Amino acid sequence: MPNEIIAKKLDQIEELLRELAGLLARPFDAFRKDTIAIRASERDFQLIVDLASDINTQILVERGKKTPDTYRQSFTDLEREDVLDGDLARKLTQSAMIRNILVHEYDFEEDYEKFYGSAKALIPTYREYIKTIAVFIRK
């Protein structure tokens, strides 16, 4: 995946982050009553993690590394490659765990507040990820 494609995926993540931030801007009590907003925010979150994992995998493959087995591993492998710092990688692995809960429906629908808080907290983390990867691909 040439750097231009990675840059386009970063733009897609940024667009999804803006949309997600808008969905999560209202107070939790209003959010939890809006099933369409809940579903849209969950899908945005899933797509953000999916796109980031695609980017991570491409960077790793281009460096001659094997394809990660999991979304979480894609972030930890980028840390091992000194593309992501440890703190950022740890936060991003949390997002992969949340994504898996959403996709595999482990009971998350009963705890929207947990998703709401986690997703809000991870928006700045993904903005940092975008900056980090953008700098990396310019090198």
N, C-alpha and C positions, 0 to 999 in steps of 0.2 A: 504494500500500500504506500504509494508515494506520499510525501509530506503534505501535498495539497489535499489529498483525501483525508488525512488525519486532521488537517486544519478545518475541513468542512464538517467533520464529525465533532470537532470541538465547538464549532458554531452551532451545530444542532443541540449539543448539550447546553450551551448558553441559552438558547431559545427555550428549551424545556425547563431550565432553571427559572427563567423569568415567569413562565407560565405557572410553574409549581409555586413559586413565591407568591404570586397573585392569588392562587387558590388557598394558600395557607395564611394569607394576610389577615383574614377575618378571625375573630375570637373562636376558640375551640367550640363553644356551645353552638355557635351558628354553623360551623364546619360540620359537626357530627350529625346535624339534621339534614344535610344536603348530600344525598347518596350519589348524585351525579358528580359533585365536587370531590367526594371521597374517591370514587372510581377513577376520575380523571387524574387526580393527584397520585394515586397509586400507580397508574399506568405511566405517567410522566416519570415517576421515580424509577420504575423498572427500566424504562428506555434509557434513562441517564446512566444507570449502572451497566446496562447492556452495551451501550456505545463506548463507555470507558473501557470495558473489558475487551471489546474489539480492538480499540487503540492499543491497549496494553499488550495484547497478543501479537499484534503486528510488529510492535517495537521489539518484543522478545524474539520473534521469528527472524526479523531482519538482523538481529545480533547473534543469530546462530543458536538460539536457545530453543528448547522444546515448547510446544503449545501447552499452556497451563491446563490442568485438569478441572479447575473450578474458577469461578469469578474471584473468589477470595485470593486464590493462589496467584492470579494475574497481578494483583496489587503487591503481594509480598515478593513476588519475583522481580517486579520493577524496583522494589526497595533494594533487593540483593544486587541489582544492576546499577545501583546509585542513580537511578532516574528520579525516584521519589525518596524523600527523607522518611525516617522511621515513624515519626508522629503522624504525618499525612497518610502514610500507608496503613497504619493501624486504624485511623478513622475511616478510611475508604473500605477496609475489610469489613467494618461494621455495616456499611451500606450494602455490601454484598450479602451479608447475613439477613438484613431486612428485606432485600429483594427476594431472597429465597423464601422467606416467610410469606411474602405477598403472593408469589407465583404458585407456591405449593399449598397455600391456604391452611397453614398450621393452626389457625384460630385467631389470626390477626383481626378478622372482621369484628371480633368481640372486644378489641382493645384499640379503637381508633385513636384514642388519646396518645398511646405509645407511638403509633405511627406518626401522628401529627407532630409531636415533639421531636422525634428522631429525624423526620424529614426536614423540619425547620432548621434543626441544628446542623444538618449535613449540607445545606445550600452553600454556606461560605466555604466548606471543605471542598466542594466540587468547583467552586470558583478558583480556589487555590490550585486545584488539580489542573484546570484549564491553563492557568498561567504557567505552571511548571512544565506541562507538556509543550506548550507553545514555545517556551524558551528552549526546551530540549530539541525540538524539530528545526529550530533556526540554526543550531550549531552545525 
